[in-house]
Amino acid sequence: MAKLPESLELPALENDSVDEPEVGDRWGEFGKWQLVGNGGVTNEHCGTFFRTKACSRVPLHDRIKYAKVTIDGKERVVRTTGKVDRKIVLHYCNKPSCSVCYKHGWATRLAGSIERRLVEASKRFGLAEHIIVGIPSKFWHLSYKELKKKCYEGCRVRGVIGGVLIFHAFRYNNLRPCWYYSPHFHIIGFIFGGYKCRGCKIVKEKGKCGIENRGCDGFVNRNFRENEKDGLYFKVKGKRKTVWGTARYQLDHASIDVTKKRFRVATYFGVVSYRKLKVTAEKHKDLCRICKHELTWHDYFGSKRLVTDRNDPDFKLVSFEDADENGVRVYVERAPKEYG
């Protein structure tokens, strides 16, 4: 088996959310490939305040009294008496090239779509795994279409039966902070029979499944054998926390072809393809974290500063706010005809 190039080695991680660091400088461009979010701002409305959503069923919230919510990544129990659950809604153009909207608009929305599709598929095919497909440098001259074809063939012989494919044209160099061209794919998908190598003693002790264990036919063993033939390296990451979180981060530093007006960053294949898996699209609903009713459009008439700029340190996308100020109800629901 050929030694894996150092450029394809990825650091061991405690969770499945990242395989490259969060960095301030997102610039990256090579030929026709560009990192998402590097195409400039689409228009003056991107990222600006749109409206406020809230749930003002205060009598019901008073009866519930307490709610368990996630705040800053930690679960907390908060008192809900006299509170409304409020959400700030901003304008997003939902274009992957927009430097303002690509992360909180386009990537967030697409990650939700991916999650709905894979969650439905998991009912039939088990746990979705996060798989990285390393492309050796001898294939870097190939077109995107040819690289995808090689990736699909590599999936077929290794037992990856379907999922969503996300292309990354770049990696980040920690030693010399910059993005460099190194095409590879990320898959969130399903392995035939499941990934049983997690926890295997041989893999855990030796880091691989080699000649001495050829009869196993587990995923790591199959990858070892197929790598000798096609040179592709498939690596299954740690057990995911959420499909949305994994998809959301991988989309955050995916790549787009700037020569195409509408480049499809995420493509479904195999048992998750549009032809083989039919999923009824559901309209996304923002639900109250207290009573689980749907949030509706509200106007705010209070005296407190309404922070609508994401760059403001006091900005909170969702928060529990006082329904009354000085005995006056300050969150007022709009009439249905005014929702727009």
KEDREN-740880 format. One record per atom (N, C-alpha, C, CB): residue in one letter; x, y, z. Coordinates in steps of 0.001 Angstrom, whole numbers, padded with zeros to 6 digits, always signed. Glycine has a CB too. Layout:
AXYZ...
This chain:
M+000841-001211+000000M+000000+000000+000000M+000872+001255+000000M-000949+000009+001231A+000609+002138-000897A+001370+003379-000958A+001128+004222+000278A+001008+004168-002210K+002202+004878+000730K+002082+005721+001923K+001199+006923+001632K+003468+006185+002408L+000323+007237+002545L-000595+008364+002390L+000176+009667+002438L-001683+008345+003478P+000051+010534+001440P+000751+011824+001451P+000389+012625+002689P+000419+012631+000190E+001366+013380+003193E+001124+014155+004408E-000014+015149+004228E+002387+014889+004820S-000217+015627+002994S-001263+016616+002738S-002650+016060+002981S-001164+017124+001323L-002774+014703+003025L-004079+014107+003227L-004313+013715+004677L-004237+012905+002340E-003265+013792+005502E-003423+013459+006910E-004208+014564+007614E-002045+013252+007583L-005162+014186+008422L-005975+015141+009146L-005794+014922+010633L-007454+015022+008751P-005795+015974+011447P-005586+015824+012884P-006728+015094+013555P-005403+017172+013527A-006391+014359+014629A-007433+013693+015416A-008256+014742+016129A-006822+012693+016433L-009573+014539+016190L-010477+015537+016745L-011344+014933+017827L-011345+016141+015652E-011833+015772+018707E-012694+015314+019786E-014145+015215+019332E-012583+016247+020982N-014499+015900+018250N-015866+015812+017745N-015839+015819+016229N-016736+016973+018283D-017007+015777+015629D-017082+015648+014176D-017339+016961+013471D-018150+014676+013809S-017248+018069+014172S-017691+019336+013602S-016669+019972+012667S-018015+020291+014703V-015361+019687+012886V-014349+020368+012082V-013266+019397+011666V-013741+021543+012852D-012622+019705+010555D-011375+019037+010213D-010379+020079+009721D-011605+017935+009140E-010771+021329+009801E-009910+022451+009497E-010266+023563+010460E-010054+022907+008012P-009341+024419+010837P-009597+025395+011882P-010493+026535+011453P-008320+025943+012367E-011137+027154+012423E-011850+028396+012153E-010801+029493+012027E-012903+028726+013283V-010812+030207+010912V-009807+031245+010699V-010482+032525+010269V-008771+030808+009652G-009832+033641+010527G-010401+034928+010167G-010305+035193+008680G-009716+036029+010927D-009169+034805+008078D-008952+035037+006653D-009541+033880+005867D-007444+035207+006336R-010672+034103+005206R-011338+033030+004485R-010924+032972+003018R-012833+033196+004588W-009931+033767+002601W-009628+033870+001178W-009075+032561+000636W-008639+034999+000927G-009491+032199-000548G-008950+031034-001217G-009447+030992-002649G-009331+029750-000472E-008546+030941-003602E-008944+030906-005006E-007839+030268-005828E-009261+032327-005530F-008228+029370-006723F-007261+028734-007614F-007990+028380-008899F-006611+027462-006957G-007562+028989-010007G-008229+028742-011276G-009700+029135-011195G-008091+027271-011675K-010570+028209-011525K-012010+028480-011489K-012625+028210-010128K-012717+027652-012527W-011830+027709-009158W-012365+027343-007851W-012181+028460-006836W-011700+026074-007349Q-013181+028641-006039Q-013170+029702-005028Q-013889+029219-003775Q-013834+030996-005572L-013348+029590-002610L-014028+029275-001360L-015360+030011-001296L-013147+029643-000148V-016371+029381-000718V-017650+030070-000548V-017425+031309+000317V-018724+029125+000095G-018230+032341+000054G-018132+033567+000843G-017071+034530+000380G-017877+033228+002244N-016447+034275-000775N-015384+035147-001270N-015775+035924-002520N-014158+034335-001554G-017075+035997-002795G-017506+036678-004004G-018021+038083-003786G-018550+035888-004659G-017839+038654-002603G-018342+039993-002346G-019781+039968-001877G-018220+040844-003585V-020292+041127-001481V-021662+041250-000982V-022616+041411-002161V-021792+042451-000001T-023718+040658-002149T-024662+040690-003266T-025347+042040-003397T-025704+039604-003099N-025913+042565-002294N-026557+043878-002331N-026567+044488-000937N-027998+043770-002884E-027078+045712-000838E-027025+046458+000432E-027946+045893+001500E-027379+047901+000194H-028862+044996+001135H-029786+044434+002114H-029212+043222+002851H-031071+044045+001430C-028148+042634+002323C-027592+041421+002908C-027187+041636+004367C-026391+040951+002094G-027721+040802+005243G-027369+040854+006654G-028061+041927+007454G-025937+041038+006781T-028955+042704+006836T-029640+043774+007553T-030919+043255+008208T-029963+044936+006601F-031431+044031+009145F-032616+043629+009903F-033849+043573+009001F-032859+044599+011072F-034644+042509+009187F-035866+042335+008407F-037092+042504+009304F-035883+040948+007724R-037321+041570+010209R-038459+041627+011118R-038147+040860+012398R-039724+041059+010443T-039093+040911+013312T-038968+040189+014575T-040051+039122+014665T-039058+041160+015777K-039639+037908+015023K-040582+036844+015301K-040625+036601+016806K-040199+035550+014538A-041782+036197+017286A-041893+035951+018728A-043115+035101+019033A-041965+037280+019503C-043164+034586+020248C-044341+033911+020779C-044747+034672+022025C-044064+032386+021088S-045920+035317+021976S-046373+036157+023090S-047521+035520+023862S-046801+037520+022576R-047543+034190+023918R-048561+033495+024715R-048136+033494+026186R-048774+032031+024199V-048074+034672+026749V-047546+034837+028099V-048345+034060+029150V-047527+036304+028460P-049688+034045+029109P-050421+033247+030105P-050009+031777+030092P-051919+033355+029858L-049765+031232+028908L-049332+029843+028805L-047914+029686+029336L-049413+029358+027353H-047051+030647+029030H-045674+030598+029522H-045650+030710+031045H-044830+031724+028887D-046569+031482+031607D-046643+031607+033066D-047032+030282+033714D-047648+032696+033458R-047871+029528+033040R-048301+028238+033585R-047189+027191+033475R-049562+027747+032855I-046384+027277+032411I-045274+026328+032238I-044153+026615+033228I-044731+026387+030797K-043893+027902+033466K-042940+028406+034472K-041468+028181+034116K-043221+027755+035792Y-041086+026977+033703Y-039675+026700+033424Y-039539+025957+032090Y-039041+025869+034574A-038415+026178+031427A-038131+025488+030164A-036648+025149+030090A-038551+026358+028946K-036345+023984+029524K-034953+023579+029336K-034529+023977+027928K-034767+022039+029567V-033531+024830+027809V-033069+025327+026514V-031556+025232+026438V-033530+026782+026283T-031021+025296+025222T-029578+025294+025008T-029105+026721+024804T-029192+024408+023797I-028229+027173+025670I-027677+028529+025593I-026161+028422+025572I-028163+029418+026794D-025539+028962+024509D-024085+028892+024339D-023584+027462+024412D-023385+029737+025395G-024342+026533+023810G-023922+025147+023743G-024171+024334+024995G-022506+025095+023428K-024793+024930+026017K-025050+024217+027264K-026542+024225+027578K-024252+024845+028424E-027040+023103+028076E-028450+023019+028447E-028671+023689+029799E-028920+021545+028487R-029669+024560+029834R-029986+025270+031070R-031490+025294+031277R-029421+026704+031043V-031883+025378+032528V-033288+025536+032872V-033518+027006+033211V-033699+024599+034067V-034434+027647+032491V-034681+029077+032692V-036140+029294+033083V-034332+029887+031409R-036386+030358+033809R-037742+030711+034208R-038435+031448+033069R-037732+031575+035490T-039646+031069+032752T-040345+031628+031592T-041521+032531+031969T-040840+030510+030713T-041730+032760+033247T-042844+033603+033686T-042673+035024+033152T-042942+033617+035230G-043703+035523+032464G-043674+036886+031941G-042754+037082+030758G-043275+037814+033011K-042357+035988+030084K-041388+036081+028994K-042021+035754+027641K-040214+035144+029257V-041442+036343+026599V-041743+035949+025224V-040462+035360+024639V-042267+037174+024362D-040621+034406+023754D-039472+033843+023049D-039330+034617+021744D-039642+032290+022789R-038198+035322+021589R-038034+036235+020457R-036886+035795+019550R-037789+037662+020958K-037085+036011+018245K-036048+035719+017265K-035896+036897+016316K-036376+034432+016484I-034636+037299+016067I-034341+038360+015110I-034194+037743+013723I-033052+039140+015514V-034929+038260+012740V-034870+037760+011368V-034136+038783+010504V-036302+037481+010806L-033089+038314+009814L-032282+039189+008971L-032480+038842+007493L-030793+039083+009353H-032139+039805+006626H-032186+039577+005176H-031006+038698+004765H-032163+040931+004392Y-031270+037657+003950Y-030197+036844+003388Y-030512+036545+001930Y-030011+035528+004194C-029515+036712+001063C-029720+036439-000357C-029567+034950-000670C-028737+037252-001197N-028981+034199+000285N-028810+032746+000146N-027961+032342-001054N-030154+032089+000038K-026939+033138-001355K-025984+032788-002397K-024679+032337-001748K-025741+033987-003355P-024100+031200-002193P-022867+030716-001562P-021677+031649-001746P-022517+029366-002110S-021722+032519-002747S-020601+033424-002997S-020649+034681-002132S-020579+033817-004454C-021794+035002-001552C-021951+036252-000793C-021185+036184+000514C-023436+036539-000517S-020330+037158+000761S-019485+037155+001955S-020270+037399+003238S-018409+038200+001820V-021484+037906+003128V-022318+038160+004309V-023303+037017+004538V-023079+039488+004155C-023889+036518+003474C-025003+035560+003594C-024621+034089+003499C-025997+035847+002546Y-023394+033792+003081Y-023068+032390+002808Y-023146+031518+004055Y-021683+032291+002208K-022776+032058+005210K-022705+031239+006417K-024056+031106+007108K-021697+031826+007379H-024651+032220+007490H-025896+032175+008264H-027133+032073+007383H-026004+033401+009139G-026973+032297+006086G-028102+032179+005173G-028038+030900+004368G-028153+033367+004244W-027176+030887+003346W-027099+029759+002423W-026726+028444+003113W-026096+030061+001339A-025620+028427+003859A-025141+027182+004475A-026118+026659+005524A-023767+027400+005112T-026692+027552+006293T-027633+027141+007332T-028880+026518+006724T-028016+028332+008208R-029402+027136+005680R-030607+026626+005043R-030350+025291+004340R-031145+027647+004048L-029218+025188+003616L-028901+023950+002908L-028616+022814+003885L-027702+024158+001981A-027965+023123+005006A-027703+022099+006022A-029008+021537+006566A-026856+022678+007170G-030009+022393+006715G-031320+021932+007167G-031954+021002+006158G-032237+023111+007429S-031808+021314+004869S-032355+020475+003815S-031654+019117+003784S-032225+021175+002456I-030326+019138+003951I-029554+017889+003984I-029976+017034+005172I-028040+018183+004053E-030149+017672+006309E-030544+016921+007511E-031897+016240+007322E-030595+017854+008731R-032871+016954+006774R-034190+016361+006589R-034120+015135+005673R-035162+017400+006013R-033299+015225+004638R-033201+014117+003693R-032473+012919+004305R-032484+014570+002425L-031373+013166+004997L-030597+012065+005564L-031283+011437+006765L-029222+012550+005960V-032005+012226+007529V-032748+011662+008659V-033806+010684+008152V-033408+012787+009499E-034451+011039+007048E-035436+010138+006458E-034753+008864+005938E-036201+010848+005313A-033586+009029+005311A-032862+007871+004783A-032343+006978+005904A-031701+008328+003903S-031990+007557+007041S-031437+006778+008158S-032452+005794+008735S-030953+007715+009258K-033739+006038+008499K-034759+005105+008970K-034649+003759+008259K-036155+005695+008761R-034042+003768+007067R-033890+002545+006280R-032450+002037+006253R-034369+002783+004866F-031477+002952+006348F-030087+002552+006125F-029184+002729+007331F-029527+003324+004992G-029743+003088+008477G-028937+003186+009686G-028275+004532+009890G-027901+002142+009669L-027206+004545+010654L-026524+005780+011043L-025734+006373+009885L-025595+005522+012225A-025911+007662+009651A-025131+008361+008627A-023751+008686+009187A-025856+009660+008157E-022723+008412+008391E-021342+008640+008807E-020721+009796+008031E-020510+007370+008615H-019759+010458+008669H-019004+011521+008014H-017725+010900+007463H-018688+012707+009007I-017587+010913+006133I-016459+010257+005463I-015690+011289+004645I-016950+009088+004552I-014370+011273+004760I-013515+012155+003971I-012841+011326+002887I-012455+012874+004869V-012890+011796+001652V-012278+011093+000521V-011067+011896+000058V-013305+010894-000653G-009881+011361+000337G-008655+012026-000074G-008297+011677-001513G-007511+011652+000858I-007946+012706-002310I-007577+012518-003716I-006068+012675-003850I-008327+013533-004641P-005332+011641-004293P-003877+011781-004462P-003543+012825-005515P-003249+010436-004848S-002397+013459-005368S-002021+014578-006238S-001909+014180-007710S-000706+015162-005777K-001704+012894-007993K-001582+012474-009394K-002896+012620-010152K-001107+011030-009469F-004010+012816-009414F-005314+012989-010052F-005794+014447-010040F-006338+012112-009361W-005009+015351-009513W-005466+016736-009364W-005699+017433-010696W-004464+017520-008560H-005107+016906-011767H-005271+017539-013080H-006625+017202-013706H-004143+017106-014019L-007334+016230-013151L-008606+015803-013713L-009690+016856-013512L-009037+014489-013091S-010704+016811-014348S-011827+017740-014219S-012680+017357-013015S-012684+017750-015508Y-013523+018284-012601Y-014415+018020-011464Y-015317+016818-011751Y-015276+019267-011150K-015807+016715-012970K-016675+015595-013355K-015928+014269-013239K-017198+015785-014794E-014671+014260-013658E-013873+013027-013587E-013538+012675-012139E-012575+013178-014405L-013275+013685-011319L-012994+013435-009899L-014220+012850-009203L-012554+014740-009195K-015396+013388-009518K-016629+012855-008934K-016853+011412-009362K-017833+013716-009340K-016566+011113-010622K-016738+009750-011114K-015837+008791-010355K-016446+009678-012615K-014583+009193-010122K-013661+008356-009354K-014154+008179-007917K-012248+008968-009359C-014678+009255-007350C-015187+009201-005981C-016370+008248-005883C-015594+010600-005503Y-017292+008328-006839Y-018465+007439-006830Y-018048+005980-006982Y-019443+007825-007957E-017078+005727-007853E-016609+004360-008038E-015930+003859-006761E-015638+004278-009237G-015156+004734-006113G-014522+004375-004849G-015551+004064-003773G-013610+005494-004383C-016647+004808-003773C-017730+004539-002816C-018358+003174-003084C-018809+005643-002891R-018568+002873-004359R-019249+001623-004721R-018464+000405-004244R-019455+001548-006239V-017150+000378-004497V-016357-000810-004150V-016096-000903-002656V-015034-000798-004899R-016254+000204-001934R-016031+000184-000486R-017318+000005+000311R-015351+001458-000056G-018438+000012-000373G-019701-000210+000316G-020375+001038+000829G-019486-001119+001436V-019991+002222+000311V-020706+003453+000655V-021878+003548-000311V-019767+004739+000571I-023077+003280+000183I-024221+003080-000701I-024970+004355-001065I-025166+002134-000068G-024642+005467-000447G-025310+006720-000792G-025117+007783+000265G-026778+006484-001005G-025439+009008-000105G-025298+010114+000824G-025253+011433+000089G-024054+009944+001668V-024715+012443+000743V-024541+013752+000128V-023051+014003-000031V-025216+014878+000975L-022666+014514-001194L-021261+014739-001534L-020999+016240-001574L-020896+014075-002901I-019990+016687-000829I-019620+018105-000768I-018160+018234-001173I-019860+018702+000665F-017882+019066-002174F-016528+019205-002712F-015770+020340-002031F-016580+019445-004221H-014532+020046-001634H-013615+021044-001091H-012393+021107-001993H-013210+020708+000381A-012107+022251-002547A-010929+022400-003406A-009700+022813-002612A-011201+023422-004498F-009878+023212-001356F-008771+023768-000581F-008656+023129+000802F-008940+025270-000440R-007448+023188+001344R-007175+022884+002746R-006470+024095+003357R-006304+021578+002894Y-006433+024103+004677Y-005804+025232+005364Y-004487+024782+005979Y-006742+025814+006453N-003432+025546+005731N-002102+025268+006271N-001922+026017+007583N-000996+025665+005259N-001797+025271+008687N-001642+025910+009993N-000251+026510+010190N-001922+024908+011092L+000774+025872+009622L+002145+026329+009825L+002398+027649+009102L+003135+025267+009345R+001878+027743+007899R+001998+028983+007126R+000579+029405+006774R+002898+028795+005824P-000081+030136+007651P-001534+030385+007522P-001978+030828+006131P-001950+031431+008512C-002576+029896+005427C-003107+030190+004099C-003905+028987+003624C-001966+030538+003093W-004756+029219+002650W-005473+028127+001987W-004647+027690+000791W-006918+028562+001549Y-004569+026372+000538Y-003849+025876-000623Y-004699+024832-001343Y-002483+025282-000209Y-004448+024695-002643Y-005249+023795-003472Y-004955+022342-003111Y-004971+024042-004971S-005993+021618-002734S-005884+020204-002388S-007279+019593-002455S-005246+020008-000966P-007765+019259-003648P-009149+018799-003822P-009440+017510-003054P-009440+018586-005298H-010586+017485-002400H-011057+016295-001686H-012563+016422-001497H-010326+016126-000303F-013182+015348-001093F-014626+015328-000910F-014981+014988+000536F-015275+014322-001870H-016113+015509+000966H-016709+015124+002242H-018053+014470+001933H-016877+016366+003208I-018280+013334+002555I-019539+012612+002375I-020205+012447+003729I-019307+011227+001701I-021487+012737+003791I-022291+012339+004940I-023245+011306+004375I-023053+013576+005636G-022983+010047+004671G-023745+009008+004005G-023737+007690+004750G-023219+008803+002633F-024118+006647+004037F-024390+005358+004653F-023469+004272+004114F-025838+004968+004432I-022970+003440+005024I-022092+002320+004692I-022902+001031+004791I-020841+002274+005638F-022781+000194+003774F-023539-001060+003755F-023165-001914+004972F-023273-001844+002436G-024167-002265+005759G-023919-003046+006964G-023484-002221+008159G-022890-004070+006685G-023329-000909+007961G-022912-000034+009054G-021403-000006+009227G-023561-000473+010344Y-020898+000975+009965Y-019463+001101+010223Y-019148+000375+011527Y-019023+002607+010294K-018664-000869+011389K-018419-001718+012556K-016977-001648+013049K-018768-003148+012229C-016140-000865+012370C-014724-000785+012742C-014479+000136+013932C-013909-000307+011562R-015468+000959+014260R-015307+001853+015409R-015267+001001+016691R-016477+002915+015469G-014151+001062+017392G-013995+000253+018599G-013285-001062+018362G-015327-000015+019198C-012955-001409+017091C-012235-002641+016777C-010844-002618+017419C-012121-002830+015242K-010441-003706+018058K-009167-003748+018776K-007971-003592+017843K-009047-005050+019544I-008036-004236+016678I-006906-004162+015746I-006720-002742+015231I-007115-005125+014567V-007829-002118+014841V-007751-000741+014341V-007299+000196+015448V-009112-000284+013780K-007800-000038+016663K-007465+000835+017787K-005999+000722+018163K-008333+000505+018990E-005436-000493+018114E-004051-000715+018520E-003052-000327+017433E-003852-002165+018896K-003378-000661+016176K-002417-000461+015090K-002768+000709+014177K-002314-001713+014270G-003976+001234+014322G-004367+002373+013499G-004783+002009+012093G-003258+003337+013433K-004719+000713+011762K-005122+000274+010434K-005522-001194+010487K-003986+000497+009409C-006056-001674+009389C-006476-003067+009281C-005767-003636+008063C-008050-003208+009165G-004653-004346+008284G-003794-004742+007178G-003888-006186+006768G-002417-004451+007516I-002776-006709+006261I-002734-008049+005690I-003145-009100+006704I-001345-008353+005165E-002735-008900+007968E-003011-009899+008987E-004494-010050+009300E-002272-009555+010236N-005320-009148+008766N-006747-009217+009068N-007585-009127+007793N-007141-008098+010037R-007086-009691+006703R-007770-009565+005409R-009138-010233+005403R-006914-010161+004310G-009357-011210+006244G-010633-011905+006233G-011754-011151+006905G-010485-013214+006877C-011449-010022+007532C-012455-009260+008287C-013534-008694+007376C-011789-008124+009062D-013117-008047+006295D-014010-007400+005335D-014802-006259+005957D-014961-008416+004749G-014267-005662+007018G-014857-004448+007559G-014505-003279+006662G-014381-004192+009001F-015046-002100+006943F-014834-000963+006045F-013364-000584+005967F-015655+000238+006506V-012662-000544+007105V-011244-000163+007103V-010435-001158+006283V-010692-000086+008546N-010752-002447+006414N-010054-003474+005652N-010318-003321+004158N-010477-004865+006123R-011583-003077+003801R-011915-002878+002380R-011204-001654+001825R-013438-002729+002193N-011161-000604+002613N-010481+000617+002173N-008998+000357+001955N-010674+001744+003200F-008392-000447+002849F-006972-000783+002718F-006712-001501+001398F-006510-001660+003901R-007560-002480+001058R-007374-003252-000162R-007642-002414-001414R-008283-004469-000148E-008724-001626-001393E-009085-000839-002568E-008127+000320-002804E-010493-000313-002425N-007521+000830-001717N-006554+001916-001863N-005370+001486-002715N-006070+002386-000495E-004980+000194-002632E-003877-000317-003435E-004213-000305-004921E-003518-001726-002995K-005519-000274-005234K-005957-000308-006627K-006217+001082-007192K-007205-001146-006752D-006974+001902-006442D-007370+003205-007010D-006655+004404-006395D-008845+003391-006847G-005923+004202-005293G-005168+005295-004684G-005982+006233-003826G-004512+006075-005734L-007315+006084-003813L-008171+006951-003002L-008112+006519-001535L-009635+006916-003520Y-008201+007490-000659Y-008171+007184+000770Y-009467+007653+001416Y-006948+007847+001455F-010215+006721+001982F-011472+007029+002660F-011237+006966+004167F-012607+006041+002227K-011645+008012+004857K-011484+008049+006318K-012816+008384+006965K-010399+009084+006738V-013275+007511+007861V-014519+007741+008589V-014198+008485+009871V-015256+006404+008892K-014826+009623+010068K-014575+010438+011247K-015332+009887+012458K-014976+011898+010982G-015163+010550+013590G-015829+010117+014807G-017341+010201+014690G-015360+010944+015977K-018018+009556+015604K-019476+009528+015577K-020015+010944+015662K-020034+008666+016728R-020927+011260+014751R-021476+012612+014680R-022342+012942+015882R-022281+012781+013413K-022432+014234+016167K-023408+014710+017140K-024737+014976+016442K-022899+015987+017852T-024687+015690+015323T-025893+015958+014531T-025527+015994+013062T-026563+017291+014958V-026463+015601+012204V-026256+015716+010756V-026156+017184+010380V-027407+015028+009968W-027027+018002+010968W-027029+019428+010634W-025688+020070+010960W-028152+020151+011381G-025142+019783+012138G-023887+020398+012534G-022742+020009+011616G-023554+020023+013950T-022682+018752+011228T-021631+018287+010325T-021769+018933+008951T-021672+016760+010196A-022992+018914+008405A-023231+019505+007088A-022971+021003+007105A-024663+019229+006630R-023418+021656+008156R-023277+023110+008270R-021809+023532+008222R-023922+023605+009571Y-020950+022805+008934Y-019541+023192+008940Y-018864+022875+007614Y-018809+022491+010073Q-019162+021720+007022Q-018524+021378+005755Q-018932+022333+004642Q-018868+019951+005363L-020154+022827+004672L-020589+023815+003690L-019892+025152+003911L-022105+023997+003755D-019522+025431+005144D-018913+026704+005503D-017607+026956+004757D-018667+026752+006991H-016851+025894+004415H-015621+026110+003651H-015569+025190+002428H-014387+025877+004544A-016743+025001+001811A-016818+024268+000545A-016334+025172-000589A-018275+023768+000273S-016359+024647-001798S-015846+025406-002944S-016895+025487-004047S-014553+024762-003488I-016829+026561-004826I-017746+026755-005939I-016956+027021-007216I-018723+027916-005650D-017555+026636-008335D-016979+026892-009659D-017507+028248-010124D-017344+025741-010693V-016622+029248-010180V-017051+030615-010498V-017433+030774-011966V-015947+031600-010150T-017116+029777-012801T-017469+029878-014216T-018914+029461-014467T-016531+029020-015054K-019564+028906-013462K-020943+028470-013608K-021866+029362-012794K-021097+027007-013180K-022987+029711-013394K-023927+030617-012734K-024554+029962-011519K-025014+031062-013704R-024922+028697-011631R-025529+027967-010521R-024775+026650-010321R-027047+027706-010785F-023764+026686-009484F-022983+025485-009204F-023583+024758-008006F-021497+025839-008942R-023829+023464-008157R-024425+022660-007081R-023319+022186-006145R-025219+021441-007658V-023239+022795-004971V-022183+022469-004013V-022395+021084-003409V-022127+023524-002902A-023635+020759-003056A-023958+019471-002437A-024780+018640-003409A-024726+019670-001099T-024337+017406-003689T-025065+016524-004589T-025368+015207-003885T-024261+016278-005884Y-026568+014698-004114Y-026979+013429-003519Y-026699+012298-004501Y-028481+013458-003128F-026335+011130-003966F-026041+009993-004836F-026493+008696-004168F-024529+009934-005171G-026516+007633-004975G-026856+006322-004450G-028269+006254-003904G-025890+005938-003381V-028433+005627-002752V-029756+005414-002171V-030408+006705-001690V-029659+004445-001023V-029643+007809-001670V-030186+009099-001223V-030498+010005-002409V-029197+009798-000275S-030219+009550-003627S-030461+010379-004811S-031945+010693-004939S-029951+009675-006086Y-032235+011744-005695Y-033630+012164-005877Y-034458+011070-006545Y-033695+013449-006710R-033827+010266-007371R-034557+009219-008084R-034954+008070-007161R-033716+008688-009234K-034105+007775-006177K-034344+006610-005331K-034984+006934-003980K-033056+005900-005100L-034886+008176-003537L-035461+008536-002237L-036367+009743-002396L-034350+008827-001197K-037641+009561-002130K-038608+010642-002225K-038891+011181-000825K-039917+010158-002911V-038598+012453-000621V-038832+013104+000668V-039737+014300+000443V-037494+013537+001341T-040849+014333+001141T-041772+015452+001018T-041177+016676+001696T-043149+015104+001628A-041026+017740+000919A-040443+018961+001469A-041389+019585+002493A-040130+019968+000343E-040852+019898+003654E-041641+020532+004700E-041172+021964+004897E-041543+019741+006019K-042123+022855+005039K-041782+024241+005297K-041174+024367+006689K-043023+025146+005157H-040044+025052+006746H-039384+025223+008042H-040237+026088+008963H-037986+025853+007863K-040351+025661+010201K-041130+026406+011185K-040255+026745+012385K-042372+025599+011630D-040283+028003+012781D-039607+028421+014006D-040574+028220+015163D-039125+029912+013919L-040195+027353+016106L-041085+027025+017210L-040625+027682+018499L-041170+025519+017393C-041595+028052+019312C-041320+028631+020621C-040631+027585+021487C-042626+029138+021297R-039560+027960+022146R-038819+027009+022973R-039522+026720+024301R-037422+027538+023240I-040581+027469+024584I-041320+027263+025828I-042542+026383+025599I-041744+028606+026425C-043413+026814+024679C-044696+026116+024494C-044783+025350+023172C-045834+027113+024567K-043740+025450+022311K-043662+024719+021045K-044677+025174+019994K-043852+023262+021306H-045334+026306+020199H-046169+026877+019164H-045270+027592+018144H-047221+027855+019775E-045796+027800+016946E-045015+028467+015918E-044876+029953+016209E-045650+028259+014554L-043658+030470+016019L-043426+031904+016199L-044137+032675+015094L-041904+032227+016201T-044620+033868+015425T-045297+034719+014447T-044641+036089+014428T-046807+034842+014769W-044964+036880+013387W-044369+038215+013268W-044895+039125+014381W-044675+038830+011875H-043975+039846+014986H-044318+040780+016063H-043629+042121+015812H-043907+040203+017453D-044209+043145+016394D-043571+044468+016444D-043175+044749+017884D-044525+045592+015894Y-042034+045409+018038Y-041545+045748+019375Y-041717+047243+019614Y-040058+045334+019546F-042402+047612+020728F-042671+049016+021037F-042045+049441+022363F-044171+049263+021075G-041036+048696+022816G-040416+049020+024096G-039330+050065+023991G-039853+047792+024707S-038702+050343+025119S-037665+051374+025194S-036252+050798+025132S-037827+052170+026468K-036115+049483+025211K-034790+048878+025173K-034225+048910+023762K-034840+047439+025690R-032903+048905+023675R-032244+048914+022367R-032404+047552+021711R-030741+049282+022501L-032963+047542+020503L-033133+046302+019751L-031863+046073+018932L-034407+046359+018826V-031041+045127+019360V-029752+044870+018705V-029975+043967+017500V-028735+044222+019697T-029717+044484+016306T-029978+043740+015074T-028722+043498+014241T-030993+044476+014243D-027560+043931+014729D-026307+043763+014005D-025567+042540+014547D-025426+045037+014123R-025316+041552+013678R-024627+040339+014119R-023237+040620+014678R-024520+039365+012974N-022603+041688+014246N-021258+042010+014706N-021247+042686+016075N-020575+042897+013698D-022414+043080+016564D-022513+043697+017886D-022346+042618+018950D-023874+044441+018059P-021476+042827+019946P-021274+041808+020992P-022530+041493+021794P-020196+042259+021936D-023520+042382+021777D-024763+042153+022514D-025839+041478+021657D-025291+043472+023051F-025492+041139+020403F-026496+040535+019515F-026869+039138+019975F-025981+040486+018076K-028168+038855+019980K-028686+037519+020279K-029744+037188+019242K-029273+037436+021734L-029501+036133+018489L-030445+035736+017459L-031777+035328+018088L-029870+034586+016616V-031723+034520+019124V-032922+034130+019861V-032706+034440+021343V-033251+032612+019647S-033747+034877+022008S-033624+035228+023425S-034997+035274+024072S-032906+036583+023596F-035009+035156+025388F-036229+035338+026159F-036259+036783+026646F-036309+034327+027358E-037342+037485+026339E-037458+038896+026684E-038713+039136+027516E-037482+039763+025414D-038680+040221+028299D-039853+040598+029101D-040995+041001+028178D-039510+041760+030081A-042167+040432+028424A-043331+040764+027604A-043836+042170+027904A-044449+039747+027833D-043677+042626+029157D-044165+043936+029584D-043013+044810+030064D-045215+043785+030697E-043144+046096+029817E-042216+047089+030352E-043052+048196+030976E-041252+047653+029234N-042850+048416+032272N-043634+049419+033014N-045132+049156+032912N-043323+050826+032495G-045493+047882+032945G-046905+047503+032921G-047561+047551+031557G-047654+048375+033828V-046774+047763+030490V-047327+047868+029136V-046757+046735+028284V-047003+049264+028496R-047618+046039+027534R-047174+044969+026649R-046413+045578+025468R-048385+044118+026152V-045148+045159+025300V-044297+045792+024285V-044088+044922+023052V-042958+046134+024884Y-044451+043646+023123Y-044393+042789+021938Y-045819+042541+021470Y-043651+041434+022239V-046143+043078+020287V-047505+043016+019779V-047507+042222+018480V-048089+044441+019564E-048369+041210+018411E-048451+040366+017225E-049132+041108+016084E-049202+039069+017538R-048590+040961+014891R-049202+041571+013715R-050429+040771+013306R-048192+041655+012547A-051380+041457+012669A-052544+040772+012120A-052068+039863+010991A-053623+041792+011613P-052705+038688+010780P-052275+037755+009727P-052116+038408+008362P-053260+036628+009616K-052971+039344+008000K-052880+039966+006679K-051653+040835+006544K-054111+040788+006402E-051009+041170+007669E-049826+042027+007633E-048529+041228+007614E-049829+042961+008821Y-048617+039890+007680Y-047399+039089+007778Y-046524+039223+006548Y-047747+037640+007996G-047145+039176+005369G-046398+039325+004133G-045529+038128+003820G-045554+040546+004198
